[in-house]
Amino acid sequence: MNPLANGMLAGTRLAFTGDPLDWLEANVRIPHSARSTQWDRQTAPWWNDVIRDFTDPTCRQTFVQACTGAGKSTALETLICWAVAQQPGPMLSITQTDETSAEWMATRLMPVLDACEAVQPLMPSNRHHAKKTGIYFAHMPLILGGANVSNAQEKSVQYLLLDECWTYSDLISQFKKRLHDRWNGYSLLVSQSYEEPHALTEEWRAGEQFEWCHRCPGCENWVRPEWTNIKYDEAKNTQGEWIWGDLVASVRHECPHCGHVTADTAAGRRALTNRSEWRSAENSHVAGFRCRRISAVSVYWIRWADLVLQWLQAQDAKRLGVMQQVKDFRMQRLAEPWKIEEELPPLELEAAGYYAEEWADGRPLPTEAARIMTCDVQQDHYWVVVRVWLANGHSRLIWAGKVHTTDQLREMQVRLKVPEKRCLLDAGNSFHGRVYDICARFGWTALVGRGEDWFTSRGADGKPIRRYYSAPDKVVAPTHRDHLGRRVQVLFFYWASDPVKDILAALRNAGSPTWEFPQDAPPEYVRHMNSEKKRQTVDKKTKKMRLRWTATGRDNHLWDAEAMNVVAAQMLGLLPSVQGDASLVEEPNNDES
Ligand SMILES: [Zn+2]
């Protein structure tokens, strides 16, 4: 068939000039829907204005942060029916992977298109024109695929649908380039929320922000879907355990203005939906850019009691230092971005009044006693701190950050004039063979962090003493040979990571002038220094609870490197290390765990 002729044929179908929702109710069926097989504007009404955005020539982009279970797929399928039948144009629809895209196409999109009588005559007669990578209608291509570079680099389109784009923040701007600045280009971004910083933060700021609000039946004020409006009784027994039945029965919504109570029943939640509409925050925004948030609090088929149970479980995990469930609740259920700083307020770490840049030439600081370089080792990079210790035990950080190669590490050591003996690398990882080779090559020392509370060594007088690091030991580097082709031994120590991190935390909190970092420390520095929390864990051997420093999900590399610097300062006698005279206390703990 002549595509031009067919396009003109399609063009004649654009006669529908009424409310697009009327057309959808008349034409679209959702065969897989549990709620209503005929498309109905009352079913998931928060999507109606998203569809109107698509039909509004002044709207260039809509970004919807939607909770899981808000009916997003159905909305996309509905919108595609409308586009094919009434508003055709080259369209690219992207979801997480090629596989998820193909599955959605086969199980949901095709059945909806097939069930739409207005679309049926437009479907390509050649079966090769309807495949999992797209449907090539005579009057428009609908390209389908996963979020990958090849799909981001093909030809220009007019409509862009980006589903679950929180998972591919790096590609969003590349996909948007496929609109090629068309005057009539339109992007719909739909996603659960995301962890900041994220490319979507800017998309959200750029748009006019709409909240799905209800008008309170008690006071007629508009009420935003705040989680804090969901109330429940602290129904606990004398042991402090939840009485779940009483708790669930007490869950309700309370108006923040008048206290009006809505019970957690299907009718109660639906009644609020019937009184809901999108309300603009009237923030400054780019013309034609709109943002909408759909919280699970507003989705009437989701029981608030289920959300409360999920919330309480997340709070229990948070008390043990595990933040993942709180994060998921916020991003997936409330559709709000996650910022760990809001959950775990970091210590106010304040930089001291100097710049590392001033000391980049490696000249000594006044009253300098020693400078120590310590490195946390990763698969393909290193996190390094170089700290100068003064005679009085105070210290100043003169370099911190990430380097990519051992040659860069070496260059840093030489430039900052750190003696070989005072360069220490973390070998407590799966790359320890490589670490031992690096240490052998440059004469550096390896450190292995352990769970012990202390190590016992012999003091100068021969008496056993406890330290936070072991007696020195040696290991043969796996591949490095010296200039005569001989194997090389590397010096290494174990160190007791929990007590050393206690000391580091105390130093961190003491701050300047005891323990300083510069004004120009990299932005990761303060984040890493607040990356670990002390929390209860079960000792594998003793089965006893003990507090251990544990990563809270953020990168902790510079924190680890600073802890190693504390160990080295103890070895040099710049910080006290002796935990106690072993002869005065019980036998040392030789726990392997
Ligand atoms: Zn009210």
Residues whose N, C-alpha, C, O or C-beta is under 5 A from the ligand:
A	BS01	ZN	C216 G218 C219 E220 C255 H257 C258 G259 H260
